[in-house]
Amino acid sequence: MNDAMTDTHSESGSELLAGQPLRIVERDGVRYTLLGTAHVSAASVQAVEQAIGSGQYDAVAVELDPQRLQALTNPDALAQLDLVEVIRKNRVALFAANLALAAYQRRLAEQLGIEPGAELKRAVTLAQERGLPVHLIDRDVGLTFRRASQRLGFIGKLKLVAGLGAGLFSSEDVGEDEIEKLKQGDMLESSFGEFASESPALYESIIGERDRYMATRLREERSDSQRNVLAVVGAGHLAGLARYLETDTVAPGPLRQALEAVPKKRNVPWITLTILAVILAGIGVGFWKGGMGMGADMLATWALYTGGLAGLGALLAGSHPLSILTAVVVAPFKPFRLSIPTGAFSALVETRLRRPAYADFLRLRDDAQSLKGWYRNRVTRVVLTFMLTNLGSMLGLWLTGFTVYGKLV
């Protein structure tokens, strides 16, 4: 299976890339030169230029997926987004996470004077100019987010949202310690702050799994005409990628499919169902023991808390009055649509009534860096409507449950 594996400063590749993190793995007749880069380093861009310019390689692989490559090479790609489809497919949270990542990268670019991922973009450009095959070996960022989210509990998801929010709205310069960590780590990991390193589940999804995924993609793209492949990856992935590339024996096709799979949630939302059961039982007991007056009072409490707080969330998001009204009306019917969040309805109404213009999409990267920008931009305001309406609806559900339980006791 493996012929050899060498470390930094070994064989001809290391002479060309002296001083750069490097691993060389030979497997199945293919020599893989794994170049570890810092996503915010001009030296890494120069190393990529030297390597590809040498003419030693038959193909170039990069730590990118099609979506991230498009974001790097086409800044106007977001203008082609169908926001209605994002809401209907329940991908608003993923869209918000992508905005947080884009805002973090923009802060780094402004502070350091270099675009994060510039060496990856340069690798693709140079390879295309020389007519070399380009392999995008990283996993789709959406799959990574969804698999990471499924590994986290309720508290973990709250920390994840808090970490993304902190990075999104912070106006302070990125600290030197964080920059140094980024040079040795991974962009996605750094975007989540300290929570990534503190959460084994999240770390495994965004680092460990992707190491194996990229190694699998390299094996999957193997070709008799490509005997010398340069792989440009973040330095934080270098050791894991080399290890999996050298030792993994699982067939690459099925393994890639397994690492891309996002199992549908089969778990029953017991907490939500328990609260709803308490509320419905309380309302039923109210009608039985207290008559119409007490039962109606509990129904009014349910409608007031769920609808009122959902509407308040939409109001705090700066939503259109009809979007707010939609939240107030839809929230009390939660028992009949457990899988559809209240925020989806108010966000759809907001999108229809205040349809984002082309200019809103073009300003997304800039507006997403400040809270004021989120309220000014119609795209991000739809996201705020979705998130704050859901937050209000959830608080209303819990508050109603405690209130009805207190009356029953």
C-alpha positions as CSV (number, residue, x, y, z in Angstrom):
1,M,0.0,0.0,0.0
2,N,2.6,2.6,1.1
3,D,6.0,2.9,-0.4
4,A,7.4,5.7,1.8
5,M,6.7,8.7,3.9
6,T,9.2,11.5,4.5
7,D,9.2,14.6,6.7
8,T,10.3,18.2,6.2
9,H,13.5,18.7,4.3
10,S,13.5,15.4,2.6
11,E,14.0,14.6,-1.1
12,S,13.6,17.2,-3.9
13,G,10.3,18.7,-2.8
14,S,11.8,19.8,0.5
15,E,14.7,21.5,-1.1
16,L,12.3,23.6,-3.2
17,L,10.1,24.4,-0.2
18,A,12.8,24.8,2.5
19,G,11.4,26.3,5.7
20,Q,7.7,25.4,4.9
21,P,5.8,22.7,6.8
22,L,6.0,19.7,4.5
23,R,5.1,16.0,4.3
24,I,5.7,13.6,1.4
25,V,3.7,10.4,1.1
26,E,4.1,7.9,-1.7
27,R,1.1,5.6,-2.2
28,D,-0.2,3.4,-5.0
29,G,2.4,4.8,-7.4
30,V,1.6,8.4,-6.7
31,R,3.9,10.9,-4.9
32,Y,1.9,13.4,-2.8
33,T,3.7,16.5,-1.6
34,L,1.6,18.0,1.2
35,L,2.4,21.6,1.7
36,G,1.3,23.1,5.0
37,T,0.3,26.8,4.8
38,A,-0.8,29.6,7.0
39,H,-4.1,31.1,5.6
40,V,-2.9,34.6,6.5
41,S,0.7,34.5,5.4
42,A,2.4,36.1,2.3
43,A,5.2,33.6,2.7
44,S,2.7,30.8,2.1
45,V,1.6,32.5,-1.2
46,Q,5.2,32.7,-2.3
47,A,5.8,29.0,-1.4
48,V,2.8,28.0,-3.5
49,E,4.1,30.1,-6.4
50,Q,7.5,28.5,-6.2
51,A,6.1,25.0,-6.0
52,I,3.8,25.2,-9.0
53,G,6.2,27.4,-10.9
54,S,8.8,24.6,-10.7
55,G,6.9,22.4,-13.1
56,Q,7.4,19.3,-11.0
57,Y,3.7,18.5,-10.4
58,D,1.1,16.9,-12.6
59,A,-1.9,18.1,-10.5
60,V,-2.7,20.5,-7.7
61,A,-5.1,19.8,-4.8
62,V,-6.4,22.5,-2.5
63,E,-8.2,22.7,0.9
64,L,-11.3,24.1,-0.7
65,D,-14.8,23.0,-1.6
66,P,-16.7,24.5,-4.6
67,Q,-18.6,26.9,-2.4
68,R,-15.5,28.4,-0.7
69,L,-13.7,28.6,-4.0
70,Q,-16.5,30.5,-5.5
71,A,-16.5,32.9,-2.5
72,L,-12.8,33.5,-3.0
73,T,-12.9,34.0,-6.8
74,N,-16.3,35.6,-7.2
75,P,-17.2,38.2,-4.6
76,D,-20.6,38.7,-6.2
77,A,-21.6,35.1,-5.8
78,L,-23.9,36.0,-2.9
79,A,-26.0,38.2,-5.2
80,Q,-27.2,35.0,-7.0
81,L,-28.6,33.6,-3.8
82,D,-32.3,32.7,-3.6
83,L,-33.2,33.8,-0.1
84,V,-36.7,32.3,-0.3
85,E,-35.2,28.8,-1.0
86,V,-32.8,29.3,1.9
87,I,-35.8,29.8,4.2
88,R,-37.9,27.1,2.8
89,K,-35.1,24.5,3.1
90,N,-34.5,25.6,6.7
91,R,-30.9,26.7,5.9
92,V,-31.1,30.2,7.5
93,A,-28.8,29.1,10.4
94,L,-26.2,27.8,8.0
95,F,-26.4,31.0,6.0
96,A,-25.9,33.0,9.2
97,A,-22.9,30.9,10.0
98,N,-21.4,31.6,6.6
99,L,-21.9,35.3,7.1
100,A,-20.1,35.0,10.4
101,L,-17.2,33.3,8.7
102,A,-17.1,35.9,6.0
103,A,-17.1,38.7,8.5
104,Y,-14.3,37.2,10.4
105,Q,-12.2,36.7,7.3
106,R,-12.9,40.3,6.3
107,R,-11.6,41.6,9.6
108,L,-8.4,39.6,9.2
109,A,-7.9,40.9,5.7
110,E,-8.3,44.5,6.7
111,Q,-6.0,44.0,9.7
112,L,-3.2,42.0,8.1
113,G,-3.4,43.3,4.5
114,I,-3.8,39.8,3.0
115,E,-7.0,37.9,2.1
116,P,-7.4,34.8,4.2
117,G,-7.0,31.8,1.9
118,A,-5.0,33.8,-0.6
119,E,-2.5,31.0,-1.0
120,L,-5.3,28.6,-1.9
121,K,-6.8,31.0,-4.4
122,R,-3.3,31.5,-5.9
123,A,-2.8,27.8,-6.2
124,V,-6.0,27.3,-8.2
125,T,-5.2,30.3,-10.4
126,L,-1.6,29.2,-11.2
127,A,-2.7,25.6,-11.8
128,Q,-5.4,26.7,-14.3
129,E,-2.9,28.9,-16.1
130,R,-0.5,26.0,-16.5
131,G,-3.3,23.6,-17.6
132,L,-2.9,21.4,-14.5
133,P,-5.9,19.5,-13.1
134,V,-7.2,21.1,-9.9
135,H,-8.8,18.9,-7.2
136,L,-11.0,20.5,-4.6
137,I,-10.5,18.1,-1.7
138,D,-12.2,19.7,1.3
139,R,-15.7,18.8,2.4
140,D,-18.6,21.2,1.7
141,V,-18.7,23.7,4.6
142,G,-22.4,23.2,4.9
143,L,-22.0,19.5,5.6
144,T,-19.3,20.2,8.1
145,F,-21.6,22.7,10.0
146,R,-24.5,20.3,10.0
147,R,-22.4,17.3,11.2
148,A,-20.8,19.4,13.9
149,S,-24.2,20.7,15.1
150,Q,-25.6,17.1,15.3
151,R,-22.7,16.2,17.7
152,L,-23.5,19.0,20.1
153,G,-26.1,19.1,22.8
154,F,-28.4,22.0,23.5
155,I,-25.8,23.9,25.7
156,G,-23.1,23.1,23.1
157,K,-25.2,24.6,20.3
158,L,-25.8,27.7,22.4
159,K,-22.1,28.1,22.9
160,L,-21.5,27.6,19.2
161,V,-24.0,30.4,18.3
162,A,-22.5,32.6,21.0
163,G,-19.0,32.0,19.6
164,L,-20.1,32.8,16.1
165,G,-22.0,35.9,17.2
166,A,-18.9,37.2,19.1
167,G,-16.8,36.8,16.1
168,L,-19.5,38.4,13.9
169,F,-20.1,41.6,15.7
170,S,-16.7,42.2,17.3
171,S,-15.1,45.4,16.0
172,E,-11.8,44.8,17.8
173,D,-8.6,43.7,16.0
174,V,-7.9,40.0,16.0
175,G,-5.4,39.4,18.8
176,E,-1.8,38.4,18.2
177,D,-2.3,35.1,20.0
178,E,-5.3,34.2,17.8
179,I,-3.3,35.1,14.6
180,E,-0.4,32.9,15.7
181,K,-2.9,30.1,16.4
182,L,-4.5,30.6,13.0
183,K,-1.1,30.3,11.3
184,Q,-0.8,26.8,12.8
185,G,-4.5,25.8,12.7
186,D,-7.6,26.0,10.5
187,M,-9.8,28.9,9.4
188,L,-13.1,27.2,10.5
189,E,-11.6,26.3,13.9
190,S,-10.4,29.8,14.5
191,S,-13.8,31.2,13.5
192,F,-15.5,29.4,16.4
193,G,-13.0,30.8,18.9
194,E,-11.9,28.9,22.0
195,F,-15.0,26.8,22.0
196,A,-13.6,24.7,19.1
197,S,-10.6,23.5,21.1
198,E,-12.7,23.0,24.2
199,S,-15.4,20.9,22.5
200,P,-14.1,17.4,21.3
201,A,-17.2,16.9,19.3
202,L,-16.8,20.1,17.4
203,Y,-13.1,19.7,17.0
204,E,-13.5,16.2,15.5
205,S,-16.1,17.5,12.9
206,I,-14.1,20.5,11.7
207,I,-10.5,19.1,12.0
208,G,-10.3,15.3,12.4
209,E,-13.0,14.3,10.0
210,R,-11.8,16.8,7.4
211,D,-8.3,15.4,7.6
212,R,-9.6,11.9,6.7
213,Y,-12.0,13.4,4.1
214,M,-9.2,15.2,2.3
215,A,-7.0,12.1,2.4
216,T,-9.9,10.1,0.9
217,R,-10.5,12.7,-1.8
218,L,-6.8,12.5,-2.8
219,R,-7.0,8.7,-3.1
220,E,-10.3,9.0,-5.0
221,E,-8.8,11.4,-7.6
222,R,-5.8,9.1,-8.3
223,S,-4.9,8.9,-12.0
224,D,-2.2,7.2,-14.0
225,S,-1.4,10.5,-15.6
226,Q,-1.0,12.2,-12.3
227,R,2.0,10.7,-10.5
228,N,3.2,13.8,-8.7
229,V,0.5,15.7,-6.9
230,L,0.9,18.9,-4.8
231,A,-1.7,19.3,-2.0
232,V,-2.0,22.8,-0.5
233,V,-3.6,22.6,3.0
234,G,-3.6,24.5,6.2
235,A,-0.7,23.6,8.5
236,G,-3.1,22.3,11.1
237,H,-4.3,19.6,8.8
238,L,-0.8,18.4,7.7
239,A,-0.1,15.7,10.3
240,G,-3.6,14.2,10.2
241,L,-3.9,14.3,6.5
242,A,-0.5,12.6,6.1
243,R,-1.4,9.9,8.6
244,Y,-4.7,9.0,6.9
245,L,-3.3,9.2,3.5
246,E,-0.6,6.7,4.5
247,T,-2.6,4.2,6.6
248,D,-6.3,4.3,5.6
249,T,-7.4,1.1,4.0
250,V,-11.1,1.7,3.5
251,A,-12.2,2.1,-0.1
252,P,-12.3,5.9,-0.9
253,G,-15.8,6.0,-2.5
254,P,-17.8,4.5,0.3
255,L,-15.7,6.3,2.9
256,R,-16.3,9.7,1.3
257,Q,-20.0,9.0,1.2
258,A,-20.0,8.1,4.9
259,L,-18.1,11.3,5.8
260,E,-20.6,13.3,3.8
261,A,-23.7,11.7,5.3
262,V,-25.9,13.8,7.7
263,P,-28.3,11.3,9.3
264,K,-31.8,12.6,9.6
265,K,-32.7,13.3,13.2
266,R,-34.6,10.4,14.6
267,N,-34.6,11.6,18.1
268,V,-38.0,12.7,19.5
269,P,-37.9,16.3,20.9
270,W,-38.8,15.1,24.3
271,I,-38.3,18.4,26.1
272,T,-40.6,20.3,23.8
273,L,-43.2,17.5,23.8
274,T,-43.1,17.4,27.6
275,I,-43.6,21.1,27.9
276,L,-46.5,20.9,25.4
277,A,-48.0,18.0,27.2
278,V,-47.9,19.9,30.5
279,I,-49.5,22.9,28.9
280,L,-52.2,21.0,27.1
281,A,-52.9,18.9,30.2
282,G,-53.1,22.1,32.3
283,I,-55.5,23.7,29.9
284,G,-57.6,20.5,29.9
285,V,-57.6,20.4,33.7
286,G,-58.5,24.1,33.8
287,F,-61.6,23.5,31.7
288,W,-62.5,20.4,33.8
289,K,-62.0,21.8,37.3
290,G,-62.4,25.6,36.8
291,G,-64.9,25.7,34.0
292,M,-64.7,27.9,30.9
293,G,-63.2,30.8,32.8
294,M,-60.1,29.0,34.0
295,G,-59.6,27.1,30.8
296,A,-60.0,30.2,28.7
297,D,-57.5,32.0,31.0
298,M,-54.9,29.3,30.4
299,L,-55.5,29.5,26.6
300,A,-55.0,33.2,26.7
301,T,-51.8,32.8,28.7
302,W,-50.5,30.4,26.0
303,A,-51.4,32.8,23.2
304,L,-50.0,35.8,25.0
305,Y,-46.7,34.3,25.9
306,T,-45.9,32.4,22.7
307,G,-47.4,34.9,20.3
308,G,-46.4,38.0,22.3
309,L,-42.7,37.0,22.7
310,A,-42.4,35.8,19.1
311,G,-43.8,39.1,18.0
312,L,-41.5,40.9,20.3
313,G,-38.6,39.1,18.7
314,A,-39.7,40.1,15.2
315,L,-40.1,43.7,16.5
316,L,-36.5,43.7,17.9
317,A,-35.3,42.5,14.5
318,G,-36.8,45.6,12.9
319,S,-39.3,43.5,10.9
320,H,-42.2,44.8,8.8
321,P,-45.4,45.1,10.8
322,L,-47.0,42.3,8.9
323,S,-44.0,40.1,9.6
324,I,-44.5,40.9,13.3
325,L,-48.2,40.1,13.0
326,T,-47.4,36.8,11.3
327,A,-45.2,35.8,14.2
328,V,-47.9,36.7,16.7
329,V,-50.5,34.6,14.9
330,V,-48.4,31.6,14.0
331,A,-46.5,31.0,17.3
332,P,-49.4,29.7,19.3
333,F,-50.0,26.9,16.8
334,K,-46.6,25.3,17.6
335,P,-48.2,21.9,18.6
336,F,-49.4,21.5,15.0
337,R,-46.1,22.2,13.3
338,L,-43.3,20.8,15.5
339,S,-40.8,20.6,12.6
340,I,-41.4,24.1,11.2
341,P,-40.0,27.0,13.2
342,T,-42.1,30.1,13.8
343,G,-39.3,32.2,12.4
344,A,-39.6,30.6,9.0
345,F,-43.1,32.1,8.5
346,S,-42.2,35.6,9.6
347,A,-38.9,35.5,7.6
348,L,-40.8,34.5,4.4
349,V,-43.3,37.4,4.9
350,E,-40.3,39.8,5.5
351,T,-38.7,38.6,2.3
352,R,-41.8,39.1,0.3
353,L,-42.6,42.5,1.7
354,R,-39.1,43.9,1.7
355,R,-37.4,41.9,-1.1
356,P,-33.7,42.4,-0.9
357,A,-32.2,44.3,-3.7
358,Y,-29.1,43.4,-5.7
359,A,-27.2,46.1,-3.8
360,D,-28.0,44.4,-0.5
361,F,-26.3,41.2,-1.6
362,L,-23.3,43.1,-2.8
363,R,-22.9,44.9,0.6
364,L,-23.4,41.7,2.6
365,R,-19.7,41.2,3.4
366,D,-19.4,44.7,4.7
367,D,-22.7,45.0,6.4
368,A,-22.3,41.7,8.2
369,Q,-19.4,43.1,10.2
370,S,-21.5,45.4,12.4
371,L,-24.8,45.2,14.2
372,K,-25.9,48.4,12.5
373,G,-25.2,46.8,9.1
374,W,-27.3,43.8,10.0
375,Y,-30.3,46.1,10.5
376,R,-29.6,48.3,7.5
377,N,-29.2,45.3,5.0
378,R,-32.4,43.7,4.0
379,V,-30.8,40.2,3.6
380,T,-29.3,40.2,7.1
381,R,-32.5,41.6,8.6
382,V,-34.4,38.6,7.2
383,V,-31.9,36.4,9.1
384,L,-32.5,38.5,12.3
385,T,-36.2,38.1,11.8
386,F,-35.8,34.4,11.6
387,M,-33.5,34.0,14.6
388,L,-35.2,36.5,17.0
389,T,-38.7,35.3,16.2
390,N,-37.6,31.7,17.0
391,L,-35.9,32.9,20.2
392,G,-39.1,34.7,21.3
393,S,-41.3,31.7,20.5
394,M,-39.0,29.3,22.4
395,L,-39.0,31.6,25.5
396,G,-42.8,31.9,25.3
397,L,-43.1,28.1,25.2
398,W,-41.0,27.7,28.3
399,L,-42.6,30.5,30.2
400,T,-46.1,29.1,29.4
401,G,-45.0,25.7,30.6
402,F,-43.7,27.0,34.0
403,T,-46.9,29.2,34.4
404,V,-49.3,26.4,33.7
405,Y,-47.3,23.9,35.8
406,G,-47.4,26.4,38.7
407,K,-51.2,26.7,38.5
408,L,-51.6,22.9,38.4
409,V,-49.4,22.4,41.4
